[in-house]
Structures are given as structure tokens and as C-alpha cells.
Amino acid sequence: MIAAAAAAYLSRQSSTLIRGIIGFLLVWHLASVGILILKEAGALPAGLAPYLPTRASVLLSAIFAIVVYGLSFVGTIRQIAKLADPFFETRDIGELRLPFGVTFRVQERYIAHALLFVLLAINIAQVLATVLLNQWNNRFYTALQEKAEATFWIELRYFTVVAFLWVILAVYELYLTQYTQMRWRRWMTGRLTGHWLDQGAHYRMRLAGGQADNPDQRIAEDVRMFTSNTLDLVIRFFSAILSLYAFVLILWGLSASFKYQVWGINLETIPGYLVWAALFVAVFGTICAHFIGRSLIGINFLRQRYEADFRYSLVRVRENDEQIALLKGEEAERQGLAARFTKVVANWFDYMKYTKRLTWFTTFVNQASVIFPFVLLAPAYFSGAVPLGSLTQTAGAFGRVEGALLIFTNLYSTLADYKSVIDRLTGFERSADDVKVPPASAIAFEKNGETLDLADLTVTLPDGTPLVGAAALSVGKGERVLVTGPSGSGKSTLFRAIAGIWPHGAGKVSAPTGGDVMLLPQRPYFPVATLRDAVTYPAERGAYSDAEIVKALAAVNLPALTTRLDEDAAWHQMLSGGEQQRLAMARALLSKPDWLFLDEATAAIDEVGEANLYTTIREWLPGATIVSIGHRSTLANFHDRRIHLTKGEDGLHAAADAPLMALAKG
């Protein structure tokens, strides 16, 4: 059995989390074997015998390890392990602060395993304390029945010591569980955030749709629920199995004390009949709970989605309050919010309906389980076969075994909610991985040479609908090129393909090797931060001096902002569209890119202001390549050549370079 448990531990087919639990069980098993050998050799005091491992308990501890290993192959457990294992495998350096100012810096995985081991050890100690209290029950109530006052006071002191130790264990179990949950959540949040933001996955996931809805809710709420529930459920199930392991042995032995007949059946002929009775009740309860509450899994999955959709809609109204007010769209927004909240309400009523059914059953089972052992054991007690102490001890042991076996029934609602969280996080990770793999028909993107070359390029929508094509186009270093075409023709999507964030299509984009590239969209992005951080985004703080920032703001005609560098605000709401575009242009002047793509980046600015900005760009970035999308004829004055998109049967195509004079006159 030891060899089997060791093989399970060493097997790389099981998850890291499962191997960690099995490793702990092996240490416990080997320690029990050592104590048992000393016990049977007579090397330990005889008074400790009732509290030391037996041959049966040692055997069960090994079986326990094998059972845990077997569970690792269950589909849902494998899902959990896939999400949990990276935390227990990471080589990131973490800091562990101990009392008295002692600090260690070690790999986070070692801290994770150490905390898990300590929590499992506390659970073993708690179960041991429960066993001691169960044995105390027999002695205490027997003393009451026999009016043995001296024994009563001795047992009361014994209870005080064990109860005090139990309180200490309970407090530190809660504290260390919460501490581990937050460490895990912090690490997992960082990992998923990085996964989401890596290689533009956040943008492509939105295009792909599918299981990538509401990533903010998945990273913020689902990660919190996953880490807290996983650790809580691991501890609770571990404790339940430990209680089952400990009290089955007690209940099996106590079954022999209750000798009587029921319906002509001599219960003494059924070894451990009390254990089988508890098992029957638990299996019946678990099966019924599953059939009653299984619909909650899908309902909880949708509840998370509908709640997140409603919150997102509220945020959208807050961020676009000015446009809504100008358009007097309050009623339309109210109707939209009401429609989304109607889904929340309908889903909640479904949740209530199935929760009510499950609660009817679980509450009935829990109440019946309190009295059931006394009903079962009463005949033996009233016949005088056993004293009151044995009755209470046996009823307590029966309740512990029954409670451990009924854990699925009692936690079914929590497990249903937990399963929906697992499915959402698994779907999120799958979506993030999928968008990093180019689609079957994808644009090849490479860096080669000093020019931008498009060869047989076709840009399509995700469903394959063609948008823009370019058979052979080239933009040389230092050129200034204007891209024109009908509105909504896909010019911006062409820029996204050139930037490497739009994979849908075919052909090849060869970008220049080396050199910085910056693309300014029509609606620039600014983080909620100080003006200093907003204008220098995404550079780190300190990359530019205040003098450089002030000079750039003055160059784009925003002198009023030069005294507000330390002001923290939502700049995308405080500034007008033209001011936002000027601020984005100041960002470009500071960054000094070698290649600057302007996607109607001056459309909200008047023609005179636009002309001044292009003149400023020429002065600040004399050697930069400028590629602009625009509709105004005046833009021709600031570019060397034009690429015009003309409509064809299969979308728009980049025509041969058109003369700029014709555009300027038109």
C-alpha cells in the first residue's frame, strides 16, 4: 500500500496540487507507521495507547492517498487542477513575512505548498480534537448518569483544555486560509491579466466573441471566487474525509455494543451496521440532491454573465453621459438597462425556484439526521444494554460519519456556483489561447528591411467578408503618405492589419526592422491618472522630464494644461474631442516614433489647427515616416503621395498612387 501511494505521488500524470496533497498524506502515513511500530514494540507509555494509530488506521491512511489520486482523473477535478496548478508550480519569487520581523524571499510555489501543508496539518489536529471530545462525551455523560462528582470535575477540566486548543486551531485555520486565498488571488490575477493583455489578446478576444464575454468580471470576480472556494472546499473535503476515516473506526467498534433486533433481524450479525446505515442515508441524500439541484449549474453560469452585462451597461452610461445628454437619450438608455436587468431578474427567479427545492430537501435531511441516530439506538439504551455516555458518544460518531458523507448534499448549491466559475475561467483561458493562434486564413506579419511592404494583402472581417485588398504597395523610410477612400471602407482596419493586431485575411505585411512605430486612432485612449501619466502613456513615469512634457503641450496648443500635470482625472471625459486629439499628438511628439500612423487623428480639429499640427510634426519628427488616413483635401499639402481605395467586386482595393494636386483641388 505504501508503494502504491508513493507511485501515485511520483506520477507526473496527476496535477501538482493533487501531488502536494498526496505528498502530505504520505508523510502522515509514514509517521503513523513509525508510531505504530514503536507502540507495538512497547516503546511508548501504555496510557497513550487510545490516542495512537492502529493497524486499521494506518491502512486507511494509505487508502486515503490512493483515493485522492484516483479523484485527480475526474473531469471537473482536472479542470480545477488546470486552473490551480500554475500557482503551485510558479517559480516567481515571493516574500513571506513571519513574526518578529523575520522575512524570507523564496519561490512562490514553496510558500504555496508550505501554507497548504500547514492547513492540512491543522485539519488533522482538529479532527483529532473532535475524536477526543467524542470520547469525552462517553465519560462525561456516564459520570452525570452515575452522579460521579469527582469524575465530572476532572472531565470538565479535560474539556476546557481540548476546547481551548480547538479555538486556537480554528482561529489560525481561518487566518491562514484567508492569507493563502489573497496570495493566490494576487498571483492568479496578475497571471490572467498578463495572459489577457499579451500579444493584443484582449482586442482579438472581443472580435472573436464566444466565451470571452466580460473579461473584467472574470478576472476580478471569478478569480476571487475560484481561489476562495477552491481552498475552502479542499479543506472542507479533506476534513470530511478525515472525519470519515476517524469516526468510521469508532462507529464500527461501537456498533458491537448495541445488540438488539429490528423486525426480527439480529443487528449483531451485521458487522458495523451503524456505518452502513449512515452510508445509506448519505448516498440517498446525495443522489436526490443532484437530481433536484443540477439545473443550478447552468443558472449560476448565466447569472454571472447577466450581472456582468448589466454592470457593463451602467459603466457605459457613466462614461458617455455627455453624448447621452446631448442626444436626450436617457429614455433609450433606461429601456436598454431595463431590458438587461430583466434578464437578471428572470435568472434570479429561476435560481430562487431551484434553490427553494434544494433547500426543502437538504434542510429536511439535516434535521432528520439529528434525531435519526437516537431513534436507531434508543431500543438498546432503554433496554439497559448501554449507558447514556455510550449513547451520546455513538450518536455523535454517527452524526460525524453522516455529516462527512452528506457533504455533497449540504454543499450542492455552493458546488453548483463553483462549477459555473470553473467553466467561465476555463472558457476565458481557452479563448485567450485560441486568439493567439493565427486563424486558418491569416495575414502573415514579419519585420524585414527598412520599408513597409504589402504583398497580395487581403483584409477581411472575422467571418471572411473581404474589406480591403492591396496587391503590391510599398512605403519607404521618411515618406509621407495619405490614404483616402470612402467612409467606412476599411481604411482603419487596414491600419490594424499593418500594426499586426488584425489577423483576419491573407497575404503578407513586411514591417521595417527596428525603429519605433506609433498608431494614433481617431479616439485616443487615456488612462485615469495624472495628466503627466496620461500624456506619456504607455511609457513609465520619469521617462520624460516635466520640461519636455510642458514643451510638447505648448507645441500642440494646449498651454492651459501645462500647470495641471499632477491633476488626477478621467481626461477622456474632461477634454473635448479636439483637445484629446491634441493631447495624443503631444504623446507622439514626446515618443518621437520612426513610423507614425495617423488614423483620422486630427478629424476633430479645425483645418487651421490641423495644419499647425502637421507643421509641428514635420519640425519635431523630420525623419519620421508619416502615413495618414483623412478626408480633407487640405491634407494633401502635408504628404508626398496618396493611396486611394477604390471599390471592386470583392471589396476595396488600393489603387495606384493618385496625384495629390487633384485631391487638393477637389
LUMTI-589224 format. One record per residue: residue in three letters; x, y, z of N, C-alpha, C in turn. Coordinates in steps of 0.1 Angstrom, whole numbers, plus 5000, padded with zeros to 4 digits. Layout:
ALAXYZXYZXYZ ...
This chain:
MET500849885000500050005000500950135000 ILE502050125008502950245008503550264994 ALA503850154987504450164974503450224964 ALA502150184965501150234956500950384959 ALA500950424971500750564974501950644969 ALA503150594971504350654966504350674951 ALA503850564944503750574930502850684925 ALA501750694933500750794929501350934931 TYR502150954942502851084944503851114933 LEU504651014929505651044920505151054905 SER503951004903503351004889503251154885 ARG503751184873503651314867502351334860 GLN501551224859500251244852499251314861 SER499451314874498551384883498951534884 SER498051614889498351754890499251784901 THR499851904901500751944911500051964924 LEU498852014924498052034936497751894943 ILE497351804934497051664939498251604945 ARG499351614938500651554943501051614956 GLY500751744958501051814970500251754982 ILE498951724979498151674990498551524993 ILE498851454982499351314984500651304991 GLY501551404988502851404995502651425010 PHE501751515013501451535027500851405034 LEU499951345026499351215032500451105033 LEU501451105025502551005026503351035038 VAL503651165041504451195053503651155065 TRP502351185065501451145076501450995078 HIS501350925066501250775067502550715072 LEU503650765068504950715072505150745087 ALA504750865091504850895106503950805114 SER502750775109501850675116502450535117 VAL503050495106503750365106504850365117 GLY505650465117506750475127506150465141 ILE505150545144504550545157503950405161 LEU503350345151502750215153503750115156 ILE504950115150506050025153506550045167 LEU506650175171507150195185506050155195 LYS504850165191503750125200503749975202 GLU503849905191503849755192505149705198 ALA506149785198507449735204507449775219 GLY506349835224506349875238507249995242 ALA507650075232508550185235507750315239 LEU506450305239505650425242504850395255 PRO504550495263503750475275502350415272 ALA501950325280500650255278499550345279 GLY499650455286498550555287498250625274 LEU499150625265498950695252498250605242 ALA498050475245497550375235496250415229 PRO495250475236494050505230494150615219 TYR495250695220495350805211496350785200 LEU496950665199497950635189497350555177 PRO497950565165497450495154497350345156 THR496350285149496150135149496550085135 ARG496549955134496849895121495849935111 ALA494549945115493449985106493650125101 SER493950215111494150355107495250375098 VAL496350305100497550315091497150265077 LEU496350155076495950105063495050215056 LEU494150265064493150365058493950495053 SER494950535060495750655055496350635042 ALA496850505039497350475026496250475015 ILE495150415019493950405010493450545007 PHE493550635017493150775015493950835004 ALA495250815004496150874994495850824980 ILE495550694979495150634966493850694961 VAL492850714970491550774967491750914961 VAL492550994968492851124963493451124950 TYR494451034947495051014934494050984924 GLY493050894927492050854918491150964914 LEU490851054924489951164921490551264911 SER491951264910492551354901492251334886 PHE491651214883491251184869489851224866 VAL489051274876487651314873487751444865 GLY486851454856486851564846486851704853 THR485951724863485851854869487151884878 ILE487651774884488851794892490051834883 ARG490051774871491151814861491051954857 GLN489752004856489552144852490152234864 ILE489752194876490252274888491752274888 ALA492352154886493852144887494552224876 LYS493952234864494552304853494552454857 LEU493552504864493552644868494452664880 ALA494452564889495252584902496652554901 ASP497052464893498452414892499552524890 PRO499252614881500252714878500752794891 PHE499852814901500252874913501152794921 PHE500952664921501752564928503052524921 GLU503252574908504352544900505252664897 THR504752794900505452914896506752924903 ARG507752974895509053004900509253154904 ASP508153224903508253364907508653374922 ILE509453484925509953504938508953574947 GLY508553514958507653574967508253604981 GLU507653694988508153735001507153685012 LEU507753615022506953565033507453625046 ARG506553695052506853775065506353695077 LEU507353665086506953585098507053685110 PRO506553635121506553715133508053755137 PHE508153865145509453915150510253975138 GLY509654015127510354085117511153995108 VAL510953855108511653765100511053765086 THR511853775076511353775062512153685053 PHE511453605045512053515036511653555022 ARG512653535012512353554998512653424991 VAL511653354988511753224981510753214970 GLN510853114962509853094951508453074957 GLU507553144950506153144955505553004956 ARG505952904948505452774949505752704962 TYR506952734967507352674980506452734991 ILE506152864990505252925000503852864999 ALA503452844987502052794985501952654991 HIS502952564988502952434993503052435008 ALA503952515014504052525028502752565035 LEU502052665030500852705035499752595034 LEU499752525023498752415021499052305032 PHE500352275034500752165043500352205057 VAL500552335061500152385074498652375076 LEU497852415066496452405067495952265069 LEU496552165061496152025062496551975076 ALA497652015081498051965094497152025105 ILE496652145104495752205113494452115113 ASN494052075101492851995099492951865106 ILE494151805105494351675112494251695127 ALA494851805132494751835146493351865151 GLN492551925142491151955145490351825146 VAL490551735137489851605137490251525149 LEU491551535153491951465165491251525177 ALA491151655177490451715189489051675189 THR488451665177487051615177486851475182 VAL487851385178487851245184487951245199 LEU488851335204489051335219487751385225 LEU487051485219485851535225484751425224 ASN484751345213483751235212483951135223 GLN485251095226485551005237485151065250 TRP485451195252485051275264483551265266 ASN482751275256481351265257480851145265 ASN481451035261481150905268481350915283 ARG482550955287482950965301482151075308 PHE481951185302481251295309479851265312 TYR479051215302477651185304477451065312 THR478450965312478350855321478550905335 ALA479450995338479651055351478351125356 LEU477651195347476451265351475351155354 GLN475251055346474250945349474550875362 GLU475850855366476150785378476350885389 LYS476151015387476351115397477751105404 ALA478751085395480151075400480751225399 GLU480651295410481051435411482551455408 ALA483451375414484851395412485251375397 THR484651265391484951245377484351365368 PHE483251415372482651525365483651645364 TRP484251685376485151805376486451775368 ILE486851645369488051615361487851625346 GLU486651565342486351575328486051715323 LEU485551805332485351935328486652015325 ARG487651985334488952045331489551995318 TYR489351865316489851805303489251875291 PHE487951895292487151965281487752105279 THR488052175290488552315289489852315281 VAL490752225284492052225277491852195262 VAL491052085259490852045245490052165237 ALA489052215244488252325237489152445235 PHE490052475244490952595242491852565230 LEU492452445229493252415218492452415205 TRP491152375205490352385193490152525189 VAL489952615198489752755195490952815188 ILE492152775193493452825187493552775173 LEU493252645171493352585157492352655148 ALA491052675153490052735144490452875140 VAL491052955149491453095146492553095135 TYR493553015137494653015128494352945115 GLU493352855115492952795102492252905094 LEU491352985100490753095093491753205088 TYR492653235097493653345093494553295082 LEU495053175083495953125072495253095059 THR493953055060493153035048492953165041 GLN492653275048492453405042493753455036 TYR494853435043496153475039496553405026 THR496353275025496653195013495753235002 GLN494453255004493553304994494053434987 MET494453524995494853654989496153644982 ARG497153564987498353544979498053474966 TRP497153374966496853304954496053404944 ARG495153474950494353564941495253674935 ARG496153724943497053824938497953774926 TRP498453644928499253584918498453554905 MET497253494907496453454896495853564888 THR495553674896495053794889496153854880 GLY497353854885498553904877498753814864 ARG498653684866498853594855497753604845 LEU496453604849495353624839495353754832 THR495753864840495753994834496853994823 GLY498053934826499153934816498753844804 HIS498053734807497553644796496553724787 TRP495753804793494753874786495353984777 LEU496354054783496954174776498154134767 ASP498454004767499653954759499353954744 GLN500154004736500054004721498754054716 GLY498154144723496854204718495754104720 ALA495854004729494753904730493453974734 HIS493554084743492354144747491454204736 TYR492154254726491454304714490954194705 ARG491654094703491253984694490153904701 MET490153894714489053814721487753894719 ARG487754024719486554094717486054074703 LEU486954064693486454034680485953894678 ALA486553804685486153664684484853634691 GLY484553714702483253684709483353554716 GLY482353464715482353334721482353344736 GLN483253274743483353264757484153364764 ALA484353474756485253584762484553704767 ASP483253684770482453804775482953854788 ASN482853984790483154044803484453994810 PRO485554014803486853974809487154044823 ASP486654164824486854234837486154164849 GLN484954104846484254034857485053894859 ARG485553834849486253704851487553724859 ILE488253834856489553854863489253904877 ALA488353984879488054044892487253954901 GLU486053914896485153844905485353694904 ASP485553634892485653484891486953444898 VAL488053514896489253474902489153474918 ARG488453584923488253584937487453464942 MET486453434935485553324939486353184937 PHE487053174927487853054924488853024935 THR489653124938490753104948490153074962 SER489153154966488553134979487753004980 ASN486952974970486152844970487052724969 THR488152734961488952614959489652574972 LEU490252674978490952644991489952605002 ASP488852675002487852635012487252495010 LEU486952464998486452324995487452214997 VAL488752244993489752144995489952115010 ILE489952225019490052205033488752135039 ARG487552175034486352115039486251965035 PHE486651935023486551795018487651705025 PHE488851765027489851695034489451675048 SER488851775055488351755068487251645069 ALA486351655059485251555059485851415057 ILE486751395048487351255046488151215059 LEU488851315065489551275078488551235088 SER487451315090486451275099485851145096 LEU485651115084485050985080486050875083 TYR487350895080488350805083488450775098 ALA488350885107488550865121487250805127 PHE486150855124484850815131484250685125 VAL484650645113484150515109484750405117 LEU486050425121486650325130485950325144 ILE485650445149484950445162483550385161 LEU482850425150481450385149481450235146 TRP482350185139482450035136482549955149 GLY483450005158483649945170482449955180 LEU481850075180480650095188479450015184 SER479449975171478249905166478049775174 ALA479149715178479049585185478449605199 SER478449725205477849745218476349755218 PHE475749775206474249795205473649665199 LYS473349575208472849445203471349435206 TYR470649435195469149425196468649385182 GLN467349355182466749305169465749415164 VAL465649425151464749515144464049435134 TRP462649425135461849345126462349205124 GLY462849145136463249015136464648995131 ILE465349105128466749085123467649115134 ASN468649025137469549045147470749135142 LEU470749265146471749355141473149315144 GLU473349235154474649195158475349115147 THR474549055139475148975128475649055116 ILE475349185116475749275106476949355111 PRO478149325107479349405113479249545109 GLY479449635119479449775116478149835110 TYR476949775114475749815108475449965109 LEU475950035120475750175121476450255110 VAL477650205105478350265094477550255081 TRP476950135079476150115067474950195067 ALA474350215079473150295080473450445076 ALA474550495081474950625078475250645063 LEU475950535057476250545043475050545035 PHE474050465038472750455031472050595030 VAL471950655042471350795043472150895034 ALA473450885035474250985027474150965012 VAL474250835008474150814993472750854988 PHE471750814996470350854991470251004991 GLY470751075001470651225001471451284990 THR472651234987473451294976472851274962 ILE472251154960471651134947470451224945 CYS469651234955468451314954468851464953 ALA469851514960470251654959470751684945 HIS471451584938471951604925470851624915 PHE469851534916468751544906467851674909 ILE467751714921466951834924467751964920 GLY469051964923469752094921470652104909 ARG470752004900471752014889471452124880 SER470252174879469952294870470652414875 LEU471052424887471752544893473052574886 ILE473752474881475052494875474852594863 GLY473952554854473752644842473152784846 ILE472252774856471652904861472752994867 ASN473652944874474753024880475653074870 PHE475952994859476753044849476153164842 LEU474853164839474153274832474053394842 ARG473853364855473753474865474953564865 GLN476153504864477353574864477453664851 ARG477053604840477053684827476053794827 TYR474853774832473853874831474253994841 GLU474753954853475154064862476254144856 ALA477254084850478354154844477954244833 ASP476954194824476454274813475754394818 PHE474954384829474254494835475254594840 ARG476254554848477254644853477954714842 TYR478354644831479054704820478154814813 SER476854784812475954894806475955014815 LEU475954994828475955114837477155194835 VAL478355124834479655194832479655274819 ARG479055214809479055274796478255404796 VAL477055404804476255524805477155634812 ARG477755594823478555684831479755754822 GLU480355664814481455714806481055804794 ASN479755784790479255864778478155944782 ASP478156004794476956074799476756204791 GLU477856264786477656394778476956364765 GLN477456264758476756234745475356204747 ILE475056124757473656084760472756204763 ALA473356294771472556414775472356504763 LEU473356514754473156604742472156544732 LEU472156414732471156344723469856324729 LYS469756354742468556334750468156184749 GLY469156104751468955954750468655884763 GLU468255964773468055904786466955794786 GLU465955814779464855714778465355594771 ALA466055604760466555484753467555414762 GLU468355484770469255414779468555344790 ARG467455414795466655354806466055214801 GLN465555224788464955104783466054994781 GLY467155034776468254934775468654874788 LEU468854954798469254904811468154814817 ALA466854854815465754774820465754644813 ALA466054634800466054504793467054414798 ARG468254474801469354384806469054344820 PHE468454434828468154394842466954294843 THR466154294832465054194832465654054831 LYS466754044824467453904824467953874837 VAL468553974844469053944858467853894867 VAL466753964866465553924875465053794871 ALA464853764858464353634854465253524858 ASN466553544857467553444861467553424876 TRP467353534883467253524898466053444903 PHE464953464896463753384900463953234897 ASP464653204886465053064883465953014894 TYR466853094898467753054909467053034922 MET466053124925465253104937464452974937 LYS463852944925463052824924463752704927 TYR464952684921465652564923466352564936 THR466752674941467352684955466352644965 LYS465052694963464052654973463852504973 ARG463752444961463652294961464752224968 LEU465952274965467152204971467152234986 THR466752354991466752385005465752305012 TRP464552285006463552195012464152055015 PHE464852005006465351865008466551865018 THR467551955016468751955024468351985039 THR467452085041467052115055466352005061 PHE465551935054464851815059465851705063 VAL466751685054467751575057468651615069 ASN469051745070469851785081469151775094 GLN467851815094467051805107466851655110 ALA466551575100466251435103467551365108 SER468751405103469951345107470351365121 VAL469751475127470051505141469351395150 ILE468151365147467451275156467551125151 PHE467951105139467950965134468850865142 PRO470050905146470850815153470250775167 PHE469550875173468950845186467750755185 VAL466950765174465850675171466450535169 LEU467550525161468150395158468750325171 LEU469250405180469950355191469150345204 ALA467950415204467150415216466750285222 PRO466350175213466050045219467149995228 ALA468350005224469449945232469650025245 TYR469450155244469650235256468550205266 PHE467250205262466150175271466150035276 SER466749945269466849805274467949795285 GLY468649895287469749895297471049835292 ALA471149805279472349745274473549835274 VAL473249965272474350065272474050185281 PRO475050255286474750375295474550495286 LEU474150605292473950735285475150785278 GLY476350765284477550815278477850745265 SER477650615264477850535252476850585241 LEU475650615246474650655236475050785230 THR475450885238475851015232477051005224 GLN478050925228479250905220478950845207 THR478150745207477750675194476950765185 ALA476050845191475250935183476151045177 GLY477051095185478051195180478851135168 ALA479351015170480150955159479350925147 PHE478150885149477250865138476950995130 GLY476751105138476551235132477751275124 ARG478951255129480151295122480351215109 VAL480051085109480151005097479151045087 GLU477851065092476851105083477051245077 GLY477551335085477851475081478951475070 ALA479951385072481051375062480551315049 LEU479651225050479151155038478151245031 LEU477451335038476451425033477051555028 ILE478351565027479051695024478551745010 PHE478451655000477951694987476551744987 THR475751684995474351734997474251865003 ASN475051895014474952015021475652135013 LEU476552095004477352204997476852204982 TYR475752144979475452134965475252274958 SER474652364965474352494959475752564957 THR476652554967477952614966478752554954 LEU478652424953479352354943478852384929 ALA477552404928476952444915477452584911 ASP477552674920478052814918479552804914 TYR480252714921481752694919481952644905 LYS481152544901481352484888481152584877 SER480252674879480052784868481252874868 VAL481852904879483052984879484252914872 ILE484352784875485352704868485152704853 ASP483952684849483652684834483952824828 ARG483652934835483953064830485453094829 LEU486153054839487653084839488352994828 THR487852864827488452774817488152834803 GLY486852874801486552934788487353064785 PHE487653144795488453264793489853224789 GLU490453134796491853094793491853034779 ARG490852954776490852884762490752994751 SER489853094754489753204744490953284742 ALA491653304753492953384752493953304745 ASP494053174747494953084739494653084725 ASP493253074722492853054708493253174699 VAL493053294705493253414696494753434694 LYS495653374702497053384699497553294688 VAL496653194685496953104673496353164661 PRO497153194651496553264639495453174633 PRO494353234627493353154621493853084608 ALA493052994603493552914591493953014580 SER493053114578493453214568493853344576 ALA495153364576495653474584496653554576 ILE496853684580497853764574499153734580 ALA500153714572501553694576502153824580 PHE502753834591503353954596504853934599 GLU505754014593507153994596507854134596 LYS509054134602509854254601511054224592 ASN511154314582512254284572512554414565 GLY513854454565514254574558513854704564 GLU513954814556513654944560512355004554 THR511654924547510354974541509154894546 LEU507954954544506754884547506254834534 ASP506154694533505654634520504454554523 LEU503454564514502254484514502254404501 ALA502154274503502154184492500954094492 ASP500154104481498954024479498054024492 LEU497954144498497254154511495754164509 THR495054084516493554094517493154094531 VAL492454204535491954224549490454184549 THR490054094557488654054558488054074572 LEU486754064573486154054586486353914592 PRO486153894605486353764611485553654604 ASP484353694597483553584590484053564576 GLY485153634572485653614559485253714548 THR484353804552483953904542485053994539 PRO485454014526486554094522486354244524 LEU487354314529487254464532488154534522 VAL489454514524490454594516491554494510 GLY491954524499493054454492494154544487 ALA495354484488496454564482497454464476 ALA497554464463498354364456499854384458 ALA500254504457501654534460501854684463 LEU502154714475502354854479503554864488 SER504254974487505454994495505555144500 VAL505955154512506155294518507555294523 GLY508355384518509755394521509955484534 LYS511155474539511555544551511555694548 GLY510955774557510855914556509755964547 GLU509055884541507955924532506755974540 ARG505956054533504656104539503556064530 VAL502755974534501755914525500355934531 LEU499455974522498056004526497155884520 VAL496355824528495455714524494055774524 THR493355764513492055814512491055704507 GLY489755734508488755634503487455664510 PRO486455594505485055624511485055594526 SER484155664533484055644547483455504550 GLY484055444560483655304564484155194554 SER485155234546485655134536486655034542 GLY487155054554488054964559489455014560 LYS489655154559490955214560491555184574 SER490755204584491255184598491655044600 THR490854944594491154804596492454774589 LEU492754844577494054824571495154864580 PHE494954974587496055014596496254914607 ARG495154854612495254754623496054634618 ALA495754594605496554484599498054514598 ILE498354644594499754684593500354684607 ALA499554714617500154714631500254574637 GLY499654474630499854344634498854294644 ILE497754374647496754334656495454274650 TRP495354284636494254234629494754114621 PRO494353984625494953874618494153824606 HIS492853864605491953804595492253854581 GLY492453764573492753794559493853704553 ALA494553754543495653674537496653774531 GLY497753714527498853794522499853824532 LYS500653924530501853944538502154094541 VAL502454124553502854254557504254254562 SER505154324555506554324559506854464565 ALA507054464578507254594585508754624586 PRO509154744588510554774589511154714601 THR512454674600513154624611513654734619 GLY513454724632513954834641513154954639 GLY513355054648512555174647511255164654 ASP510855274661509655274668508455304659 VAL507355244662506155264655505055304664 MET504255404660503155454668501955474659 LEU500755434664499555454657498555534666 LEU498155644661497155734668495855714662 PRO494855664669493455644664492655774665 GLN491555774658490655894659490255924673 ARG489955824681489555834695490755784704 PRO491555874708492755834716492355784730 TYR493255704735493055644749493855714759 PHE493255744771493955804782493655724795 PRO494655684802494255614815493755714825 VAL492955664835492555754846493755774855 ALA494455884853495755904860496056054860 THR497256084865497656224864497856264849 LEU497756394846498056434832499356394828 ARG500356404836501756364833501756214828 ASP501056124835501055984831500155964818 ALA499156044817498256034805498956074793 VAL499656174793500356224780501556144777 THR502156074787503355994784503055844782 TYR501755804784501355664783501755614769 PRO502355484768502555384779503955384785 ALA504655494783506055504789505955504804 GLU506955454811507055454825507155604830 ARG506755624842506855754848508355794850 GLY508655914846510055954846510855944833 ALA510155884823510755864810511056004804 TYR510156104807510356234802510256334813 SER511056444812511056544822509856634821 ASP509556704832508456794831508656904821 ALA509856944819510157054809509756994795 GLU510156874792509856814779508256804777 ILE507656764787506156754786505556884784 VAL505956984792505357124790505657174776 LYS506857154771507157194757506257124747 ALA506056994748505156924739503756974740 LEU503257004752501857054753501757194747 ALA502757274748502757404742502757394727 ALA503557294722503657274707502357234701 VAL501457164708500157124702499057224707 ASN499457344712498457444715497557404727 LEU498157344737497457314750498257384761 PRO498457514761499257574771498557574785 ALA497157574785496457574797496657454806 LEU497057344799497257214807498657204813 THR499557294810500957284814501057294829 THR500057354836500057374851499257264858 ARG498857164850497957064856498556924856 LEU499856914855500556784853500256684864 ASP500056734876499856644888498356624891 GLU497456674882496056654884495656514880 ASP494956444889494456304886493056314881 ALA492756274869491356284864491056184853 ALA489856174849489356104837489456194825 TRP490656204819490856304809490056284796 HIS489656154794488756134782487356184784 GLN487056224796485756284799485856434801 MET486956484805487156624808487556704796 LEU488156644787488656724775487756694763 SER487656804754486856784742487556694733 GLY486856654722487456564712488756624706 GLY488656754702489856814697491056824706 GLU490756854719491756854729492356724732 GLN491556614731492056484733493056444721 GLN492656484709493556454698494856534699 ARG494756664703495956734705496856674716 LEU496256624727497056564737497656434732 ALA496956364724497556244718498756274709 MET498656384702499756434693500956474701 ALA500656534713501856564722502556434727 ARG501756324729502356194732503256154721 ALA502856174708503656134697504956214696 LEU504856344699506056434698507056394709 LEU506556354720507456304731508156174727 SER507356084722507855944719508855954707 LYS508656044698509456054686509655924678 PRO508455864673508555744666509155754652 ASP509755644647510255654634509155634623 TRP508055564627506955544619505655594626 LEU504955694621503755744627502555724618 PHE501555644623500355624615499255704622 LEU498655794614497555884619496255844613 ASP495355774621494055734616493055834619 GLU492955934610492056044612492256114626 ALA493556124630493856164643493756314645 THR493356384634493056534636491656564631 ALA490856474630489456494624488656584632 ALA488856594646488056684654488656824656 ILE489756854648490456984649490157064637 ASP490057194638489757274626490957274617 GLU490657314605491757304594492957384597 VAL492857494603494057574607494857504618 GLY494057454628494757384638495457254633 GLU494757184624495257064618496557094610 ALA496557204603497757244595498957284605 ASN498657344616499657374625500257254631 LEU499357154634499857024640500856954630 TYR500456944617501256874607502556954605 THR502557084606503757164606504657124618 THR504057114629504757084641505456944640 ILE504656854635505156714633506356714624 ARG506356794613507456804604508656854611 GLU508456954620509557014627510156924638 TRP509356854645509756774656510256634652 LEU509656584641510056454636510456464621 PRO511556524618511956544604512156424596 GLY512656314603513056194596512056084597 ALA510856114603509856004605509055984593 THR508555864591507655824581506255854586 ILE505455924578504055964583503055904573 VAL502155824578501055764570499755804576 SER498955884568497755944574496555894567 ILE495455874574494155854569493355984571 GLY492756034560491956154562491056184550 HIS490156274551489256304540489356454536 ARG490056534544490156674540491156694528 SER490756774519491656804507492956874512 THR492856954523493957024527495156944532 LEU494856814535495956724540496956694529 ALA496556714516497456694505498756774507 ASN498656894513499756984514500856934523 PHE500556834531501556784541501956644538 HIS501756594526502056454522502756454508 ASP503556354506504256344493503456264482 ARG502656174486501856094477500656044483 ARG499755984475498455944480498155804476 ILE497555724484497055584481495555594482 HIS494855574471493355584472492755444471 LEU491755424479491055294479489755304470 THR489755224460488555224451487755094452 LYS486555104450485554994452485654894441 GLY485754764444485754654435484654554438 GLU484654444431483654344433483854274446 ASP485054254451485354184463485954284473 GLY485354404475485754494485486554604478 LEU487254684487488054794482489454754479 HIS490154824469491454794466492254924466 ALA493554904470494455024470494855044455 ALA494455154449494755184436496155234435 ALA496655254422497955314420497955454426 ASP499055504430499255634436498555734428 ALA497655814434496955924428497656054429 PRO497556144420498256274421497656354432 LEU498456424440498056504451497356634447 MET497756684435497256804431495656794429 ALA495356684423493856654420493056654433 LEU493656594443493056594456492956734462 ALA493956804461494056944467492957034460 LYS492857014447491857104440490457054443 GLY490256914445488956864447488356904460 
